[in-house]
Each structure stands twice: as C-alpha cells, then as structure tokens.
C-alpha cells in the first residue's frame, strides 16, 4: 500500500490551493482518508477526513475554508483549501485507515501514510 500526497506549494494569504492524495494497493471506498498537518516542534494536527460512507469531518480551525472530497479517480481524495492563512503553513499528510467515528481525529489510528507535501502561506 502506498499513499502519495501532492499539490503543495507557496501561496499568498487569501489564496486557494488543492491538495490531492492518491493511493495504490487499497480502495479509498473502503477506508477513511484523513488529512493532517504538522509544523516543526508541534504535534501532528487533524485537518479533515472523509469516511468510507462519505461522512466528512473538519477541524474547527478550517471549517468553512477547507473541503475534503473524492476525486474523479477511484483512489483519489482532494483537500480544497480556500482563504489560506499564514498559520495554515505546514507539511500536510494524507492517511488512510479503517476507523470508527470516535477515532477519526486521532492520527494514531491510521494505518497508512503518505510522505507529506509542504504548504507555505506568505502574509
């Protein structure tokens, strides 16, 4: 199983950016896909998740700005980010696992991880 996160880059505050997570070796239709982010010296932070039944979860810090959705390909999940802020700067990771709702925001319960993609938001 391999996950690949891509789409990061350098943007200005207020801009939009779309991250994507592609998988091989498993079907996202059977897994929960989560996005987490991490900055140096801080713990990995939950951002958003899409459960296999299409239930969506978002961190309070990104509600109304970020949206997780399935891509056109079967094993593609996107994170559309709008109104980016400098505090959104982080390495973003996608992850997959078979989780119950109470564990979706906990990175310890995800089995598979992508390598991370850097998002830098300048002020």
DSSP file (Angstrom, degrees, kcal/mol; ACC not computed):
  #  RESIDUE AA STRUCTURE BP1 BP2  ACC     N-H-->O    O-->H-N    N-H-->O    O-->H-N    TCO  KAPPA ALPHA  PHI   PSI    X-CA   Y-CA   Z-CA
    1    1 A X              0   0    0      0, 0.0     2,-0.4     0, 0.0    24,-0.2   0.000 360.0 360.0 360.0 133.1    0.0    0.0    0.0
    2    2 A X  E     -A   24   0A   0     22,-2.6    22,-2.4   110,-0.1     2,-0.4  -0.999 360.0-166.4-136.7 136.5    1.3    3.4   -0.9
    3    3 A X  E     -A   23   0A   0    110,-0.6     2,-0.4    -2,-0.4   112,-0.4  -0.950   5.9-166.2-116.6 141.8   -0.2    6.9   -0.4
    4    4 A X  E     -A   22   0A   0     18,-2.6    18,-2.6    -2,-0.4     2,-0.4  -0.978   2.9-162.3-131.2 121.1    1.1    9.9   -2.2
    5    5 A X  E     +A   21   0A   0     -2,-0.4     2,-0.3    16,-0.2    16,-0.2  -0.844  23.5 158.2 -98.6 135.7    0.2   13.5   -1.2
    6    6 A X  E     +A   20   0A   0     14,-2.6    14,-3.0    -2,-0.4   111,-0.1  -0.963  31.8  76.1-150.4 167.5    0.8   16.2   -3.7
    7    7 A X        +     0   0    0     -2,-0.3    11,-0.2     1,-0.3    -1,-0.1   0.356  58.2 137.8 111.4  -3.2   -0.2   19.7   -4.7
    8    8 A X        +     0   0    0     12,-0.1     2,-0.3    84,-0.1   111,-0.3  -0.137  19.1 131.5 -68.3 170.0    1.6   21.8   -2.0
    9    9 A X  E     -d  119   0B   0    109,-0.6   111,-2.8   108,-0.1     2,-0.6  -0.986  56.2 -59.5 171.6-171.5    3.3   25.0   -2.8
   10   10 A X  E     +d  120   0B   0     -2,-0.3     2,-0.3   109,-0.2   111,-0.2  -0.887  55.8 160.5-102.7 122.8    3.9   28.6   -1.9
   11   11 A X  E     -d  121   0B   0    109,-2.9   111,-3.0    -2,-0.6     2,-0.3  -0.852  35.9-108.0-133.9 169.8    0.9   30.8   -2.0
   12   12 A X  E >   -d  122   0B   0     -2,-0.3     3,-2.3   109,-0.2    72,-0.2  -0.657  49.1 -81.1 -97.4 157.5   -0.2   34.2   -0.5
   13   13 A X  T 3  S+     0   0    0    109,-2.5    72,-0.2     1,-0.3    -1,-0.1  -0.306 119.1  27.7 -55.0 134.4   -2.6   34.7    2.3
   14   14 A X  T 3  S+     0   0    0     70,-3.0    69,-0.6     1,-0.3    -1,-0.3   0.216  96.1 119.6  95.6 -14.6   -6.2   34.6    0.9
   15   15 A X    <   -     0   0    0     -3,-2.3    69,-2.3    69,-0.2    -1,-0.3  -0.192  57.8-124.9 -77.2 172.9   -5.3   32.3   -2.0
   16   16 A X        +     0   0    0     66,-0.2     2,-0.3    67,-0.2    66,-0.2  -0.838  24.7 178.5-116.7 157.0   -6.6   28.8   -2.6
   17   17 A X  E     - B   0  81A   0     64,-2.5    64,-3.1    -2,-0.3     2,-0.5  -0.979  17.4-143.7-155.8 145.5   -4.8   25.5   -3.1
   18   18 A X  E     - B   0  80A   0     -2,-0.3     2,-0.3   -11,-0.2    62,-0.2  -0.963  11.8-165.2-118.4 123.7   -5.8   22.0   -3.7
   19   19 A X  E     - B   0  79A   0     60,-2.6    60,-2.9    -2,-0.5     2,-0.4  -0.764   8.3-160.4 -98.2 151.0   -4.0   19.0   -2.3
   20   20 A X  E     -AB   6  78A   0    -14,-3.0   -14,-2.6    -2,-0.3     2,-0.5  -0.963   9.5-157.0-131.8 151.0   -4.6   15.5   -3.5
   21   21 A X  E     -AB   5  77A   0     56,-2.4    56,-2.2    -2,-0.4     2,-0.4  -0.990  12.0-169.4-128.2 122.1   -3.9   12.1   -2.1
   22   22 A X  E     -AB   4  76A   0    -18,-2.6   -18,-2.6    -2,-0.5     2,-0.4  -0.896   5.3-160.4-113.8 142.2   -3.5    9.1   -4.4
   23   23 A X  E     -A    3   0A   0     52,-1.9     2,-0.4    -2,-0.4   -20,-0.2  -0.909  11.4-172.2-123.5 147.4   -3.5    5.5   -3.2
   24   24 A X  E    S+A    2   0A   0    -22,-2.4   -22,-2.6    -2,-0.4     3,-0.1  -0.995  73.9  29.4-131.0 141.9   -2.3    2.3   -4.7
   25   25 A X  S    S+     0   0    0     -2,-0.4     2,-0.3   -24,-0.2   -22,-0.1   0.392 114.4  52.1  93.7  -4.4   -2.9   -1.1   -3.1
   26   26 A X  S    S-     0   0    0    -24,-0.2     2,-0.6    49,-0.0    -1,-0.2  -0.978  78.6-115.5-153.2 165.0   -6.2   -0.2   -1.4
   27   27 A X    >   -     0   0    0     -2,-0.3     3,-2.0     1,-0.1     4,-0.3  -0.914   9.2-151.0-107.5 124.4   -9.5    1.3   -2.3
   28   28 A X  G >  S+     0   0    0     -2,-0.6     3,-0.8     1,-0.3    -1,-0.1   0.693  94.0  74.4 -62.9 -17.2  -10.5    4.6   -0.7
   29   29 A X  G 3  S+     0   0    0      1,-0.2    -1,-0.3     3,-0.1    46,-0.0   0.709 102.7  39.5 -67.8 -17.6  -14.1    3.4   -1.0
   30   30 A X  G <  S+     0   0    0     -3,-2.0     2,-0.3    23,-0.0    -1,-0.2   0.388 113.3  61.8-110.5   1.5  -13.4    1.1    1.9
   31   31 A X  S <  S-     0   0    0     -3,-0.8     2,-0.5    -4,-0.3    67,-0.2  -0.843  77.9-115.6-126.9 159.1  -11.2    3.3    4.1
   32   32 A X  E     -E   97   0B   0     65,-3.1    65,-1.9    -2,-0.3     2,-0.5  -0.837  31.3-153.7 -87.6 133.2  -11.4    6.6    5.9
   33   33 A X  E     -EF  96  50B   0     17,-2.5    17,-2.8    -2,-0.5     2,-0.3  -0.943  15.2-174.0-111.5 126.3   -9.0    9.1    4.4
   34   34 A X  E     -EF  95  49B   0     61,-2.7    61,-2.4    -2,-0.5     2,-0.4  -0.866  18.1-146.9-120.7 153.6   -7.7   11.8    6.7
   35   35 A X  E     +EF  94  48B   0     13,-3.5    12,-2.6    -2,-0.3    13,-1.5  -0.976  22.0 174.3-115.9 133.3   -5.5   14.9    6.2
   36   36 A X  E     -EF  93  46B   0     57,-2.8    57,-3.1    -2,-0.4     2,-0.3  -0.870  12.2-154.9-127.9 163.0   -3.2   16.0    9.0
   37   37 A X  E     -EF  92  45B   0      8,-2.4     8,-3.5    -2,-0.3     2,-0.4  -0.979   5.8-168.2-140.7 156.6   -0.6   18.8    9.2
   38   38 A X  E     -E   91   0B   0     53,-2.0    53,-2.6    -2,-0.3     2,-0.3  -0.997   6.3-165.6-147.8 137.4    2.5   19.4   11.2
   39   39 A X    >   -     0   0    0     -2,-0.4     3,-2.2     4,-0.3    51,-0.1  -0.857  49.1 -74.9-115.8 157.3    4.8   22.3   11.8
   40   40 A X  T 3  S+     0   0    0     -2,-0.3     3,-0.1     1,-0.3    -1,-0.1  -0.221 117.6  10.8 -54.9 131.2    8.3   22.0   13.4
   41   41 A X  T 3  S+     0   0    0      1,-0.3     2,-0.3    -3,-0.0    -1,-0.3   0.430 110.6  97.8  83.8  -1.4    8.1   21.4   17.1
   42   42 A X  S <  S-     0   0    0     -3,-2.2    -1,-0.3     1,-0.0     2,-0.1  -0.817  76.1-104.9-118.7 159.3    4.4   20.7   17.1
   43   43 A X        -     0   0    0     -2,-0.3    -4,-0.3     1,-0.1     2,-0.1  -0.397  49.9 -86.0 -75.3 157.4    2.4   17.6   17.2
   44   44 A X        -     0   0    0     -6,-0.1     2,-0.4    -2,-0.1    -6,-0.2  -0.436  49.0-147.4 -64.8 136.4    0.6   16.4   14.1
   45   45 A X  E     -F   37   0B   0     -8,-3.5    -8,-2.4    -2,-0.1     2,-0.1  -0.895  11.5-118.1-116.6 134.7   -2.8   18.1   13.9
   46   46 A X  E     +F   36   0B   0     -2,-0.4   -10,-0.2    59,-0.3     3,-0.1  -0.458  34.6 168.1 -67.5 138.8   -6.0   16.8   12.4
   47   47 A X  E     -     0   0B   0    -12,-2.6    12,-2.7     1,-0.4     2,-0.3   0.715  56.3 -30.3-116.1 -56.6   -7.4   18.8    9.5
   48   48 A X  E     -FG  35  58B   0    -13,-1.5   -13,-3.5    10,-0.2    -1,-0.4  -0.987  49.5-160.8-162.9 159.2  -10.2   16.9    7.7
   49   49 A X  E     -FG  34  57B   0      8,-2.3     8,-2.4    -2,-0.3     2,-0.5  -0.996  10.0-152.8-149.9 152.4  -11.3   13.4    7.0
   50   50 A X  E     -FG  33  56B   0    -17,-2.8   -17,-2.5    -2,-0.3     6,-0.2  -0.971  21.2-146.9-127.6 113.7  -13.7   11.6    4.6
   51   51 A X    >   -     0   0    0      4,-3.0     3,-2.5    -2,-0.5   -19,-0.2  -0.348  29.4-105.8 -78.5 161.5  -15.1    8.4    5.9
   52   52 A X  T 3  S+     0   0    0      1,-0.3    -1,-0.1     2,-0.1   -21,-0.1   0.784 123.1  55.1 -58.0 -26.7  -15.9    5.5    3.5
   53   53 A X  T 3  S-     0   0    0      2,-0.1    -1,-0.3   -23,-0.1     3,-0.1   0.250 124.0-104.9 -92.4  15.1  -19.6    6.3    3.8
   54   54 A X  S <  S+     0   0    0     -3,-2.5     2,-0.3     1,-0.3    -2,-0.1   0.556  70.2 149.0  74.4  11.7  -18.9    9.9    2.7
   55   55 A X        -     0   0    0      1,-0.0    -4,-3.0    -5,-0.0     2,-0.4  -0.601  36.2-146.0 -70.5 135.6  -19.3   11.4    6.1
   56   56 A X  E     -G   50   0B   0     -2,-0.3     2,-0.4    -6,-0.2    -6,-0.2  -0.831  15.6-170.1-110.3 145.0  -17.0   14.4    6.4
   57   57 A X  E     -G   49   0B   0     -8,-2.4    -8,-2.3    -2,-0.4     2,-0.4  -0.987   5.5-175.8-131.3 140.9  -15.1   15.7    9.4
   58   58 A X  E     -G   48   0B   0     -2,-0.4   -10,-0.2   -10,-0.2     2,-0.2  -0.987  28.1-115.2-136.1 146.9  -13.3   19.0    9.7
   59   59 A X    >>  -     0   0    0    -12,-2.7     3,-1.5    -2,-0.4     4,-0.8  -0.506  32.0-118.8 -71.3 149.2  -11.2   20.7   12.3
   60   60 A X  G >4 S+     0   0    0      1,-0.3     3,-0.6     2,-0.2    -1,-0.1   0.848 111.7  63.7 -58.4 -33.7  -12.7   23.8   13.8
   61   61 A X  G 34 S+     0   0    0      1,-0.2    -1,-0.3     3,-0.0   -14,-0.1   0.681 112.6  32.9 -67.5 -17.0   -9.7   25.8   12.5
   62   62 A X  G X> S+     0   0    0     -3,-1.5     4,-2.5   -15,-0.2     3,-2.3   0.402  82.4 131.3-119.8   0.4  -10.5   25.0    8.9
   63   63 A X  T << S+     0   0    0     -4,-0.8     4,-0.1    -3,-0.6    -3,-0.0  -0.308  80.3  15.0 -59.4 134.6  -14.3   24.9    8.9
   64   64 A X  T 34 S+     0   0    0      2,-0.4    -1,-0.3     1,-0.1     3,-0.1   0.320 127.3  58.8  83.4  -8.8  -15.8   26.9    6.1
   65   65 A X  T <4 S+     0   0    0     -3,-2.3    17,-2.0     1,-0.2     2,-0.3   0.699  98.8  49.3-118.1 -36.8  -12.4   27.2    4.4
   66   66 A X  E  <  -C   81   0A   0     -4,-2.5    -2,-0.4    15,-0.2     2,-0.4  -0.835  59.5-172.8-110.1 145.3  -11.3   23.6    3.6
   67   67 A X  E     -C   80   0A   0     13,-2.4    13,-3.0    -2,-0.3     2,-0.4  -0.992  10.3-152.9-139.3 130.8  -13.3   20.9    2.0
   68   68 A X  E     +C   79   0A   0     -2,-0.4     2,-0.3    11,-0.2    11,-0.2  -0.822  28.1 155.1-101.2 141.2  -12.4   17.2    1.6
   69   69 A X  E     -C   78   0A   0      9,-2.2     9,-3.0    -2,-0.4     2,-0.3  -0.977  44.3 -91.2-156.5 165.1  -13.9   15.3   -1.3
   70   70 A X  E     -C   77   0A   0     -2,-0.3     7,-0.3     7,-0.2     4,-0.1  -0.609  41.5-132.6 -80.6 143.8  -13.4   12.3   -3.6
   71   71 A X        -     0   0    0      5,-3.5     5,-0.2     2,-0.3    -1,-0.1  -0.228  30.2 -94.7 -84.6-178.1  -11.5   13.0   -6.8
   72   72 A X  S    S+     0   0    0      3,-0.1     2,-0.2    -2,-0.1    -1,-0.1   0.837 108.2  70.2 -68.3 -32.8  -12.5   11.8  -10.2
   73   73 A X  S >  S-     0   0    0      1,-0.1     3,-1.1     2,-0.0    -2,-0.3  -0.540  93.0-117.7 -84.1 154.8  -10.4    8.7   -9.9
   74   74 A X  T 3  S+     0   0    0      1,-0.3     2,-0.3    -2,-0.2   -46,-0.2   0.884 111.1  41.5 -60.7 -41.0  -11.4    6.0   -7.5
   75   75 A X  T 3  S+     0   0    0    -52,-0.1   -52,-1.9   -48,-0.1     2,-0.4  -0.292  94.5 100.8-106.5  48.2   -8.3    6.2   -5.3
   76   76 A X  E <   -B   22   0A   0     -3,-1.1    -5,-3.5    -2,-0.3     2,-0.4  -0.996  42.8-178.4-133.9 129.5   -8.0   10.0   -5.2
   77   77 A X  E     -BC  21  70A   0    -56,-2.2   -56,-2.4    -2,-0.4     2,-0.3  -0.995  13.2-154.7-127.0 134.2   -9.1   12.3   -2.4
   78   78 A X  E     -BC  20  69A   0     -9,-3.0    -9,-2.2    -2,-0.4     2,-0.5  -0.775  12.0-156.7-109.3 150.8   -8.8   16.0   -2.6
   79   79 A X  E     -BC  19  68A   0    -60,-2.9   -60,-2.6    -2,-0.3     2,-0.6  -0.929  15.2-161.0-122.8 104.3   -8.4   18.7    0.0
   80   80 A X  E     -BC  18  67A   0    -13,-3.0   -13,-2.4    -2,-0.5     2,-0.5  -0.760   8.3-165.1 -88.5 124.3   -9.6   22.0   -1.4
   81   81 A X  E     +BC  17  66A   0    -64,-3.1   -64,-2.5    -2,-0.6     2,-0.3  -0.941   9.3 177.7-117.0 125.7   -8.2   24.9    0.7
   82   82 A X        +     0   0    0    -17,-2.0   -66,-0.2    -2,-0.5   -67,-0.2  -0.796  61.0  21.1-119.2 163.5   -9.6   28.4    0.4
   83   83 A X  S    S-     0   0    0    -69,-0.6    -1,-0.2    -2,-0.3   -67,-0.2   0.892  83.2-158.6  48.1  49.4   -8.8   31.7    2.2
   84   84 A X        -     0   0    0    -69,-2.3   -70,-3.0    -3,-0.2     2,-0.3  -0.260   7.0-158.1 -63.6 145.1   -5.4   30.4    3.3
   85   85 A X    >   -     0   0    0    -72,-0.2     3,-2.4    -3,-0.1     4,-0.3  -0.846  31.4-110.4-120.0 156.0   -3.8   32.0    6.3
   86   86 A X  G >  S+     0   0    0     -2,-0.3     3,-1.7     1,-0.3    35,-0.4   0.842 117.9  63.0 -54.4 -32.2   -0.1   32.1    7.3
   87   87 A X  G 3  S+     0   0    0      1,-0.3    -1,-0.3     3,-0.0    -3,-0.0   0.562  89.1  69.0 -73.4  -5.4   -1.0   29.8   10.2
   88   88 A X  G <  S+     0   0    0     -3,-2.4    -1,-0.3    33,-0.1     2,-0.2   0.523  71.2 120.2 -83.2  -6.8   -2.0   27.1    7.7
   89   89 A X    <   +     0   0    0     -3,-1.7     2,-0.3    -4,-0.3    31,-0.2  -0.415  41.2 107.7 -61.4 125.2    1.7   26.8    6.8
   90   90 A X  E    S- H   0 119B   0     29,-2.0    29,-2.9    -2,-0.2     2,-0.6  -0.969  75.7 -80.9-177.7 169.7    2.7   23.2    7.4
   91   91 A X  E     -EH  38 118B   0    -53,-2.6   -53,-2.0    -2,-0.3     2,-0.5  -0.872  48.6-147.4 -87.9 126.5    3.6   19.9    5.9
   92   92 A X  E     -EH  37 117B   0     25,-3.1    25,-2.3    -2,-0.6     2,-0.4  -0.835  14.8-169.7-102.3 131.5    0.3   18.2    5.0
   93   93 A X  E     -E   36   0B   0    -57,-3.1   -57,-2.8    -2,-0.5     2,-0.4  -0.920  11.1-149.3-118.7 142.4    0.0   14.4    5.2
   94   94 A X  E     +E   35   0B   0     -2,-0.4    20,-2.6   -59,-0.2     2,-0.3  -0.850  20.8 179.5-105.8 153.1   -2.8   12.2    4.0
   95   95 A X  E     -EI  34 113B   0    -61,-2.4   -61,-2.7    -2,-0.4     2,-0.4  -0.963  13.4-153.4-147.4 159.0   -3.5    8.9    5.8
   96   96 A X  E     +EI  33 112B   0     16,-2.2    16,-2.4    -2,-0.3    15,-1.4  -0.988  24.4 139.0-139.0 148.2   -5.9    6.0    5.5
   97   97 A X  E     -E   32   0B   0    -65,-1.9   -65,-3.1    -2,-0.4     2,-0.9  -0.978  54.6 -98.3-171.7 168.5   -7.4    3.5    7.9
   98   98 A X        +     0   0    0     -2,-0.3     2,-0.3    11,-0.2   -67,-0.1  -0.866  60.8 163.3-101.2 101.2  -10.4    1.7    8.9
   99   99 A X        -     0   0    0     -2,-0.9     2,-0.3     2,-0.0    -2,-0.1  -0.786  38.6-127.8-121.8 157.1  -11.7    3.8   11.8
  100  100 A X    >>  -     0   0    0     -2,-0.3     3,-2.0     1,-0.1     4,-0.6  -0.671  42.2-100.6 -95.8 163.4  -14.8    4.4   13.8
  101  101 A X  G >4 S+     0   0    0      1,-0.3     3,-1.0    -2,-0.3     4,-0.3   0.826 118.3  59.1 -55.9 -37.0  -16.1    7.9   14.1
  102  102 A X  G 34 S+     0   0    0      1,-0.2    -1,-0.3     2,-0.1     3,-0.1   0.652 110.7  41.8 -70.9 -13.2  -14.6    8.4   17.6
  103  103 A X  G X4 S+     0   0    0     -3,-2.0     3,-2.0     1,-0.1     6,-0.3   0.428  82.1 100.1-110.5  -1.0  -11.1    7.8   16.4
  104  104 A X  T << S+     0   0    0     -3,-1.0    -2,-0.1    -4,-0.6    -1,-0.1   0.794  83.2  50.2 -62.4 -30.2  -11.1    9.7   13.1
  105  105 A X  T 3  S+     0   0    0     -4,-0.3     2,-0.6    -3,-0.1    -1,-0.3   0.440  93.1  90.0 -87.1   1.6   -9.3   12.8   14.6
  106  106 A X    X   -     0   0    0     -3,-2.0     3,-1.7     1,-0.1     4,-0.2  -0.874  62.6-158.1-105.1 115.4   -6.6   10.7   16.2
  107  107 A X  G >  S+     0   0    0     -2,-0.6     3,-1.3     1,-0.3    -1,-0.1   0.716  86.1  73.3 -65.3 -19.1   -3.5   10.1   13.9
  108  108 A X  G 3  S+     0   0    0      1,-0.3    -1,-0.3    -5,-0.0    -3,-0.0   0.690  91.6  57.6 -68.6 -16.5   -2.6    7.0   15.9
  109  109 A X  G <  S+     0   0    0     -3,-1.7     2,-0.4    -6,-0.3    -1,-0.3   0.458  83.1  97.8 -96.0  -1.3   -5.4    5.1   14.4
  110  110 A X    <   -     0   0    0     -3,-1.3   -13,-0.2    -4,-0.2     3,-0.1  -0.712  53.2-165.2 -90.2 139.5   -4.5    5.5   10.8
  111  111 A X        +     0   0    0    -15,-1.4     2,-0.4    -2,-0.4   -14,-0.2   0.800  67.9  44.3 -93.6 -32.3   -2.6    2.6    9.2
  112  112 A X  E     -I   96   0B   0    -16,-2.4   -16,-2.2  -110,-0.0     2,-0.4  -0.931  63.2-172.0-125.3 140.4   -1.1    4.1    6.0
  113  113 A X  E     -I   95   0B   0     -2,-0.4  -110,-0.6   -18,-0.2   -18,-0.2  -0.965  16.2-137.2-132.9 144.7    0.5    7.5    5.5
  114  114 A X        -     0   0    0    -20,-2.6  -110,-0.2    -2,-0.4     3,-0.1  -0.373  36.2-103.9 -86.3 176.7    1.7    9.5    2.5
  115  115 A X        -     0   0    0   -112,-0.4  -111,-0.1     1,-0.2   -22,-0.1   0.592  60.0-111.0 -84.2 -11.9    5.1   11.3    2.5
  116  116 A X        -     0   0    0    -22,-0.1     2,-0.4     1,-0.1   -23,-0.2   0.148  18.9-131.5  96.3 145.9    3.7   14.8    3.1
  117  117 A X  E     - H   0  92B   0    -25,-2.3   -25,-3.1  -111,-0.1     2,-0.4  -0.999  23.0-122.7-136.8 135.1    3.5   17.9    0.9
  118  118 A X  E     - H   0  91B   0     -2,-0.4  -109,-0.6   -27,-0.2     2,-0.5  -0.607  21.4-170.3 -86.1 129.7    4.6   21.4    2.1
  119  119 A X  E     -dH   9  90B   0    -29,-2.9   -29,-2.0    -2,-0.4     2,-0.5  -0.982   4.7-174.1-115.7 123.2    2.1   24.2    2.0
  120  120 A X  E     -d   10   0B   0   -111,-2.8  -109,-2.9    -2,-0.5     2,-0.6  -0.976   4.6-167.9-120.9 123.3    3.6   27.7    2.7
  121  121 A X  E     -d   11   0B   0     -2,-0.5     2,-0.3   -35,-0.4  -109,-0.2  -0.940   9.9-155.7-113.8 115.4    1.3   30.7    3.0
  122  122 A X  E      d   12   0B   0   -111,-3.0  -109,-2.5    -2,-0.6   -36,-0.0  -0.624 360.0 360.0 -90.8 148.9    3.0   34.0    3.0
  123  123 A X              0   0    0     -2,-0.3    -1,-0.1  -111,-0.2  -111,-0.1   0.455 360.0 360.0 -88.5 360.0    1.5   37.1    4.6
